[in-house]
Amino acid sequence: MKKTNLFLLCVIFWMTAAAGFSGFMGKWSFRDTEDRFGIVEMLDGTATKPFVYRQLGPIIADGFVQITPSKLKETIAKKIKPEKTFSKVSTQLNIDHKFKYNIIYYLCFLSLFFSLFILRKILLYFNCSPTASIFAPVLLILAFPYIQTYGGYFYDSIEIFFMSAAFLCALRKRYILLFCLILPATLNKEVFFFFLPTLYPLIRNHLDFKKSIVLTSAMVITAGIVNIIVKKLYAANPGGVAIFHLFDNLKNYINPLTYIKFETTYGIIGPKKMSILSVIIILTVFVNAWKYCSDLLKKHIFFVICINLPLFLLFCATGELRNLSLFFVSFTVMMGYLIDKKNCSA
């Protein structure tokens, strides 16, 4: 890629990530006043379960606090004030909390920014056009505040980065790097444990059956061990390991009123939860793009459907679209297919 094109690509992706992240912050902030999972409680490790398990951001923020000189830390906390723009608890934050707030803030933004580059490479791998490989990831990130309906959290942005990176590693046979992602990705959100099995078809595309099973099993076991350790560390926190929503969901999804909900996103009224508009968009992409999908992507999507949909019904609040995160990468590729309107088989 020419230097000029790379520079323009960086500008486009920077503005896209900034817009998507600002849309999230304007809508949810860092859930600052929430006692169960607010930013202060998450940074202090006092949030309720299962939210407190998502500790990668706080761990990184704590690390920066430890290595940053006090004067520099104080200067950054005073001069750079994203919490003053979005936070409802800015007057309650001490210097360390303000500094950590900055770290989390820019960690989330950079996660979205670099996710765009990774997603572009994934679409190019599937032989999507350069235009579709840029436009489809941009659409995902700009739509992300709409996906964060009925809830949004700082670790959602980081989750997109890790799932995209893991997907690309599996495609390109970067198995050592894929293993290295397991610890931070699982610390960010325990659902990464469930994303790993969906990568089996991508791994099987390069390795024989036995090696694919062994590698996938080893990754899942590693993520499981990380999950167990984290859950033991926060066993004394209030709350439960998961929140059961099946019966509420079954009742709500057969209620027509569930699909007529609205909320403000980007400052403008838009769909909320599993709105009829959201359902139409999702079905339109899947129905029209499926015929263009390669067998490899179809196999991955099959695994995602078998894992994500049951979890969505069992443990996710009605219409909490961000919890369909296992679909995000494949959905972006499908949007690329629709933009090109051709079979882009890998």
C-alpha positions as CSV (number, residue, x, y, z in Angstrom):
1,M,0.0,0.0,0.0
2,K,1.3,3.4,-0.9
3,K,2.2,5.8,1.9
4,T,-0.5,8.3,0.8
5,N,-3.2,5.6,0.8
6,L,-2.1,4.3,4.2
7,F,-2.2,7.8,5.6
8,L,-5.7,8.4,4.3
9,L,-6.8,5.0,5.6
10,C,-5.5,5.9,9.0
11,V,-7.4,9.2,8.9
12,I,-10.7,7.4,7.9
13,F,-10.3,4.8,10.5
14,W,-9.3,7.3,13.2
15,M,-12.4,9.4,12.5
16,T,-14.6,6.3,12.4
17,A,-13.3,5.0,15.7
18,A,-13.7,8.4,17.3
19,A,-17.2,8.7,16.1
20,G,-18.2,5.2,17.2
21,F,-16.6,5.6,20.6
22,S,-18.0,9.1,21.2
23,G,-21.5,7.7,20.3
24,F,-21.0,5.0,23.0
25,M,-19.7,7.5,25.6
26,G,-22.5,10.0,24.9
27,K,-25.0,7.2,25.4
28,W,-23.6,5.2,28.3
29,S,-20.4,6.8,29.5
30,F,-18.6,4.3,31.7
31,R,-21.8,3.6,33.7
32,D,-20.4,6.0,36.2
33,T,-23.2,6.2,38.7
34,E,-24.1,2.5,38.7
35,D,-23.3,0.9,42.0
36,R,-23.1,-2.6,40.5
37,F,-20.8,-2.0,37.6
38,G,-19.8,1.7,37.5
39,I,-16.3,2.7,36.5
40,V,-15.1,3.4,40.0
41,E,-16.3,0.0,41.2
42,M,-14.7,-1.8,38.2
43,L,-11.4,0.0,38.8
44,D,-11.5,-0.9,42.5
45,G,-12.6,-4.5,42.0
46,T,-15.7,-4.0,44.1
47,A,-18.3,-4.3,41.3
48,T,-20.8,-7.2,41.4
49,K,-20.4,-10.5,39.6
50,P,-20.3,-11.2,36.7
51,F,-19.2,-7.6,35.7
52,V,-16.2,-7.6,38.0
53,Y,-14.7,-10.5,36.1
54,R,-13.9,-8.1,33.2
55,Q,-10.6,-7.0,34.6
56,L,-8.2,-6.5,31.7
57,G,-8.9,-2.7,31.4
58,P,-8.5,-2.1,35.2
59,I,-5.3,-4.2,35.3
60,I,-3.8,-2.2,32.5
61,A,-4.8,1.1,34.1
62,D,-3.3,-0.1,37.4
63,G,-0.1,-1.0,35.6
64,F,0.2,2.5,34.2
65,V,-0.5,4.0,37.6
66,Q,2.5,2.0,39.0
67,I,5.0,3.0,36.3
68,T,4.0,6.7,35.8
69,P,5.7,9.3,37.9
70,S,3.3,11.1,40.3
71,K,3.9,14.6,38.7
72,L,3.2,13.3,35.2
73,K,0.2,11.3,36.4
74,E,-1.2,14.4,38.1
75,T,-0.6,16.6,35.0
76,I,-2.3,14.1,32.7
77,A,-5.3,13.8,35.1
78,K,-5.7,17.5,35.2
79,K,-5.0,18.4,31.6
80,I,-6.8,15.6,29.8
81,K,-10.3,15.3,31.1
82,P,-12.6,13.0,29.1
83,E,-14.4,12.2,32.4
84,K,-15.4,15.9,32.7
85,T,-17.2,15.6,29.3
86,F,-19.0,12.4,29.9
87,S,-18.8,11.4,33.5
88,K,-21.4,12.1,36.2
89,V,-18.9,11.3,38.9
90,S,-16.0,13.6,37.8
91,T,-16.0,15.5,41.0
92,Q,-15.7,12.3,43.0
93,L,-12.7,10.9,41.2
94,N,-9.3,11.2,42.9
95,I,-6.1,11.7,40.9
96,D,-5.5,8.0,40.5
97,H,-9.0,7.4,39.4
98,K,-8.9,10.2,36.9
99,F,-5.6,8.9,35.4
100,K,-7.1,5.4,35.2
101,Y,-10.2,6.8,33.5
102,N,-7.9,8.3,30.8
103,I,-6.2,5.0,30.3
104,I,-9.5,3.1,30.0
105,Y,-10.9,5.8,27.7
106,Y,-8.0,5.7,25.2
107,L,-7.6,2.0,25.5
108,C,-11.2,1.6,24.3
109,F,-10.8,4.1,21.4
110,L,-7.5,2.4,20.3
111,S,-9.2,-1.0,20.4
112,L,-11.8,0.2,17.9
113,F,-9.2,1.9,15.8
114,F,-7.0,-1.1,15.4
115,S,-10.0,-3.4,15.1
116,L,-10.8,-1.6,11.8
117,F,-7.3,-2.5,10.4
118,I,-7.7,-6.2,11.5
119,L,-11.2,-6.5,10.1
120,R,-10.0,-5.0,6.8
121,K,-7.3,-7.7,6.6
122,I,-9.9,-10.3,7.2
123,L,-12.1,-9.1,4.4
124,L,-9.1,-8.9,2.1
125,Y,-8.3,-12.5,3.0
126,F,-11.8,-13.5,1.8
127,N,-11.0,-11.7,-1.5
128,C,-13.4,-8.8,-0.9
129,S,-12.6,-5.6,-2.8
130,P,-10.5,-2.9,-1.2
131,T,-13.6,-0.7,-1.1
132,A,-15.7,-3.3,0.7
133,S,-12.8,-4.1,3.0
134,I,-12.8,-0.5,4.2
135,F,-16.5,0.3,4.1
136,A,-17.8,-2.9,5.9
137,P,-15.6,-2.4,9.1
138,V,-16.5,1.3,9.1
139,L,-20.2,0.3,9.1
140,L,-19.7,-2.0,12.0
141,I,-18.0,0.5,14.2
142,L,-20.4,3.3,13.4
143,A,-23.3,0.9,14.1
144,F,-21.7,-0.2,17.4
145,P,-23.5,2.4,19.6
146,Y,-26.8,1.1,18.2
147,I,-25.7,-2.5,19.0
148,Q,-24.9,-1.3,22.6
149,T,-28.6,-1.1,23.3
150,Y,-30.1,-1.7,26.8
151,G,-26.5,-1.5,28.0
152,G,-22.9,-0.7,27.0
153,Y,-19.6,-1.2,28.8
154,F,-16.0,-0.2,28.2
155,Y,-14.9,-3.8,27.6
156,D,-17.2,-4.1,24.6
157,S,-14.8,-2.2,22.4
158,I,-11.8,-4.2,23.6
159,E,-13.8,-7.4,22.9
160,I,-14.2,-6.5,19.2
161,F,-10.4,-6.1,19.0
162,F,-9.6,-9.5,20.5
163,M,-12.2,-11.4,18.5
164,S,-11.1,-9.9,15.3
165,A,-7.4,-10.6,16.1
166,A,-8.2,-14.2,17.1
167,F,-10.1,-14.7,13.9
168,L,-7.3,-13.3,11.8
169,C,-4.7,-15.4,13.6
170,A,-6.7,-18.6,12.9
171,L,-7.0,-17.6,9.3
172,R,-3.3,-17.0,8.9
173,K,-2.1,-20.0,11.0
174,R,-0.6,-17.7,13.7
175,Y,-1.3,-20.2,16.4
176,I,1.3,-19.1,18.9
177,L,0.0,-15.5,18.7
178,L,-3.5,-16.9,19.0
179,F,-2.6,-18.7,22.2
180,C,-1.0,-15.4,23.5
181,L,-4.3,-13.7,23.1
182,I,-6.2,-16.1,25.3
183,L,-5.1,-14.6,28.7
184,P,-5.8,-10.9,28.0
185,A,-9.0,-11.6,25.9
186,T,-10.5,-13.8,28.6
187,L,-9.6,-11.3,31.3
188,N,-11.4,-8.7,29.3
189,K,-14.5,-10.8,29.0
190,E,-15.1,-14.4,29.9
191,V,-17.2,-15.0,26.7
192,F,-13.9,-15.3,24.8
193,F,-14.0,-18.9,26.1
194,F,-17.0,-19.5,23.9
195,F,-15.6,-17.8,20.9
196,L,-12.6,-20.1,20.7
197,P,-14.6,-23.2,19.5
198,T,-16.0,-21.2,16.7
199,L,-12.5,-20.9,15.3
200,Y,-12.3,-24.6,14.8
201,P,-13.3,-24.5,11.1
202,L,-10.6,-21.9,10.4
203,I,-8.0,-24.1,12.1
204,R,-9.3,-27.2,10.4
205,N,-8.8,-25.4,7.1
206,H,-5.0,-25.7,7.6
207,L,-4.5,-28.7,9.9
208,D,-5.7,-32.3,9.9
209,F,-8.6,-33.4,12.1
210,K,-6.5,-34.6,15.1
211,K,-4.3,-31.5,15.2
212,S,-7.3,-29.2,14.9
213,I,-9.1,-30.9,17.8
214,V,-6.0,-30.9,20.0
215,L,-5.2,-27.2,19.3
216,T,-8.8,-26.0,19.7
217,S,-9.3,-28.1,22.9
218,A,-6.0,-26.8,24.4
219,M,-7.1,-23.2,23.7
220,V,-10.6,-23.8,25.3
221,I,-9.0,-25.5,28.3
222,T,-6.6,-22.6,28.8
223,A,-9.4,-20.0,28.6
224,G,-11.4,-22.2,31.1
225,I,-8.5,-22.2,33.6
226,V,-8.2,-18.4,33.3
227,N,-12.0,-18.1,33.9
228,I,-11.8,-20.4,37.0
229,I,-8.9,-18.4,38.5
230,V,-10.7,-15.1,38.0
231,K,-13.9,-16.4,39.4
232,K,-12.1,-17.6,42.5
233,L,-10.4,-14.2,43.0
234,Y,-13.7,-12.4,43.1
235,A,-15.8,-15.2,44.7
236,A,-16.5,-12.9,47.7
237,N,-18.1,-10.1,45.5
238,P,-21.9,-9.9,45.6
239,G,-23.9,-11.2,42.6
240,G,-23.8,-14.5,40.7
241,V,-21.6,-16.1,38.1
242,A,-24.3,-15.5,35.5
243,I,-27.8,-14.0,35.4
244,F,-30.5,-16.3,34.1
245,H,-32.9,-14.7,31.6
246,L,-34.5,-17.6,29.7
247,F,-38.1,-17.3,31.0
248,D,-38.2,-13.5,30.7
249,N,-36.8,-13.8,27.2
250,L,-39.3,-16.4,26.1
251,K,-42.1,-14.2,27.4
252,N,-40.7,-11.0,25.9
253,Y,-39.9,-12.3,22.4
254,I,-43.5,-13.4,21.8
255,N,-44.7,-10.0,22.9
256,P,-45.1,-7.7,19.8
257,L,-44.4,-4.7,22.0
258,T,-40.8,-5.9,22.4
259,Y,-40.1,-4.9,18.8
260,I,-41.4,-1.4,19.2
261,K,-38.8,0.3,21.4
262,F,-36.8,3.5,20.9
263,E,-33.8,5.2,22.5
264,T,-31.4,8.0,21.7
265,T,-28.2,7.2,19.9
266,Y,-25.8,9.8,18.5
267,G,-28.3,12.3,19.9
268,I,-31.1,11.2,17.6
269,I,-34.0,8.8,18.3
270,G,-33.4,5.3,17.0
271,P,-34.1,1.6,17.6
272,K,-33.8,0.1,21.1
273,K,-33.2,-3.5,22.1
274,M,-34.6,-6.0,19.5
275,S,-36.5,-3.4,17.6
276,I,-38.3,-4.4,14.4
277,L,-35.9,-2.1,12.5
278,S,-32.8,-4.0,14.0
279,V,-34.4,-7.3,13.2
280,I,-35.0,-6.3,9.6
281,I,-31.4,-5.1,9.1
282,I,-29.9,-8.2,10.6
283,L,-32.2,-10.5,8.6
284,T,-31.6,-8.5,5.4
285,V,-27.8,-8.9,5.7
286,F,-28.0,-12.6,6.6
287,V,-30.6,-13.6,4.0
288,N,-29.0,-11.7,1.1
289,A,-25.3,-12.4,1.9
290,W,-25.6,-16.1,2.7
291,K,-25.5,-17.1,-1.0
292,Y,-22.2,-15.3,-1.4
293,C,-20.5,-16.8,1.7
294,S,-17.6,-19.2,1.3
295,D,-18.0,-22.7,2.8
296,L,-15.3,-21.8,5.4
297,L,-17.3,-18.8,6.6
298,K,-20.5,-20.8,6.6
299,K,-18.9,-23.4,8.9
300,H,-17.7,-20.7,11.3
301,I,-21.2,-19.1,11.4
302,F,-22.8,-22.5,12.1
303,F,-20.6,-22.9,15.2
304,V,-21.4,-19.3,16.2
305,I,-25.2,-20.0,15.9
306,C,-24.9,-23.2,17.9
307,I,-23.1,-21.4,20.7
308,N,-24.1,-17.8,20.7
309,L,-27.9,-18.1,20.3
310,P,-28.4,-20.4,23.3
311,L,-26.2,-18.2,25.4
312,F,-28.2,-15.2,24.2
313,L,-31.5,-16.7,25.2
314,L,-30.3,-18.1,28.5
315,F,-28.2,-15.4,30.0
316,C,-28.7,-12.1,28.2
317,A,-31.3,-9.5,28.9
318,T,-34.0,-9.2,26.2
319,G,-32.6,-7.5,23.0
320,E,-29.1,-6.9,24.4
321,L,-27.6,-7.0,20.9
322,R,-24.0,-6.5,22.1
323,N,-24.1,-10.0,23.5
324,L,-24.4,-11.4,20.0
325,S,-20.7,-10.5,19.8
326,L,-19.6,-13.9,18.5
327,F,-21.3,-12.8,15.2
328,F,-19.5,-9.5,14.8
329,V,-16.6,-10.6,12.7
330,S,-18.6,-12.9,10.4
331,F,-21.4,-10.3,10.1
332,T,-18.8,-7.7,8.9
333,V,-17.5,-10.1,6.3
334,M,-21.1,-10.7,5.1
335,M,-21.6,-6.9,4.8
336,G,-18.5,-6.9,2.6
337,Y,-20.0,-9.6,0.5
338,L,-23.2,-7.5,0.0
339,I,-21.2,-4.5,-0.9
340,D,-19.3,-6.4,-3.6
341,K,-22.3,-8.6,-4.5
342,K,-20.2,-11.5,-5.5
343,N,-18.8,-14.7,-4.1
344,C,-15.6,-13.8,-2.3
345,S,-14.6,-17.3,-1.3
346,A,-11.3,-17.8,0.6
